[in-house]
């Protein structure tokens, strides 16, 4: 069921649509934040590997 179809159920449908939409936006924000953290950890891991390689030489 699409979120816009919930509006057909009146006030309760509109309120429910709002909370579902809000949860979707919160999840999108969380997903973007986690992606940024993973990218930073990958970059940090690369730097650590380079330092370890330089130390071995």
N, C-alpha and C positions, 0 to 999 in steps of 0.2 A: 504494500500500500504506500502510495506517495504521501509525503507530509502534507502537501496542499489539499489532498482529499480529506484530511482530518477536519478541515475548516467546515466541511459539510455537516458536521455534527454539532455545530453551534459553538457556544462559549467554551464548553469543555474541550471540544476539538481544537479550538484556537489556542487555548492554554496548553494543551498537550503538545500541539505543534511547536509552540514557542520553546518548551522545555526540551523537546527532541532536537530542535535546531540549535539551542544553546549547548547541549551536550555534544553535538557534532562539531561545533566551532571550538569547544574546549578540547576535544580529541584532536582536531587539526593542529591547534596550537601546541599540544603535547607532542604530537608526531614530529612537527618541525623542530621543536626544542631537542628532542631525542636524536634526530638526524644530525643536528649541529654538534651535539655532544659526541656522537659516534665519529663524526668527521674530525673533531679536535683530538680525540683519542687515537685515531689512525695516524694523524700527523705526528702526535707525540711518540707513538710507537716507532714510526719511521726514523725520527730523530734519535731515539734510543738505540735502534739497530745500527745507525750510522756511527754513533759514538762507540758502541761495542766493537764494530768493525775496525774503527781507527785505533782503539785500545789494543786489539789483537795484533795489529801491524806494528 
